[in-house]
Amino acid sequence: MSKMDLEIPKNKHNIEIWKSIFSSQNLELLNDTYGSINLKEITDLTKSPSLFISDLILKLISFLKKYDFTLFERTILKLDNMLSTTLFVKSCSFEDIENIYTENVVTNELLLFCFLKKILDGEYEDVKKYVVIVNGILIQIFNSNKKLVYKLMSIFNTNLLFNEAIGLFISDLSKHYIQLIVDEFPIGWFSQEKDYRRKILESINSESENYIFLLILLYEKRRCYLSNCLINDKIGLILNNTLTDLCSCDLNYYLKLFEDEEIIAKLIEILNFIKFLDSEWCYSKVDYKNKFYVYYSDLLILSFAYKYKNLNDGEVKDLFKDVMYDDFIKEIIHDDDIGSLKTIEENLFGIS
């Protein structure tokens, strides 16, 4: 089937034909047509190479939306298969989605999911209103299918808007459900440009019980992840591995829950772990280096807590010089991570 431009019907008879094509009784026409055409475009919704969109079908749907939005709205609310729902939502702007969502009680999980995906695929300068509607969609999905929300944690794991909305979403959840959601968070490498998890914390009242509970859960999740990494001595770790994408959560954990003296004591403890690393039993050279990086990543995080609390402790400084200026540090630390050693020094000695 060759490409063709969509022409607006010239008379009432043709208009009725267009309306009948998109009536709820004829939705399967889309699927029948889909199977017979040459499919070329990758959908912006799924970004899956297995799902393509026909120019003709999209033009038909776009015409329906412009010609009779009420009919379009009534039709989209009745869709019950992934293909048709994806096609219709692809033709929607955010304003269309907002109108349909706010003017109707949308209970169709498939439609809500497609709305969510379309919104999250966008790029926005001001995300506030988008966060609110994403949060509303999450609440609706959660009320009908909690397991689907848990799955969304991995699907949209690296989406900044989604992480910000999740923070707003879990603000009012019970601790039981917060635990279940955190359990589904995949742990990834640290990236300063894509600090996704920080967005969760920014959306929650830092004085609330749920904020404190979340900090504890995320701190424990990182500790568990690092313990599992040490069990597998075949994988060599570097700093970004051990910092993980939860490092900003760990930093907030120390800032919120630790007294000044506890920060100092923890730093001294970590520096001593590194100093006496040779006395620990290690299965291999990789295991030895991995243990170093676990301690070293904690040292870096704690150095920022020390800095932000404006601490000044002589024992910490002396121990840092004794341990971290040793030649074995330069031998064990990866070349790409040398810069972080300078950062720790600046944090502890107040060098700007």
Disulfide bonds with the S-S distance in Angstrom:
none
